[in-house]
Amino acid sequence: MHTQTDTASLITGSGGDYAFTVKGNMPILHAKLKALPWKNMPANRFAALRS
């Protein structure tokens, strides 16, 4: 899969999960993601649901 807006929208719009890499060529998205409190998020969403 490629990191394309249309691909991500199709998958997530259908109820699926989509993990992708964001590089520096998308500076606004990259900055927003970098600012998230990653240390407070579970590493695996499904593992967090099982606990």
Secondary structure as UniProt FT lines:
FT   HELIX           5..13
FT   TURN            14..15
FT   TURN            24..25
FT   HELIX           27..34
FT   HELIX           38..40
FT   HELIX           45..50
//
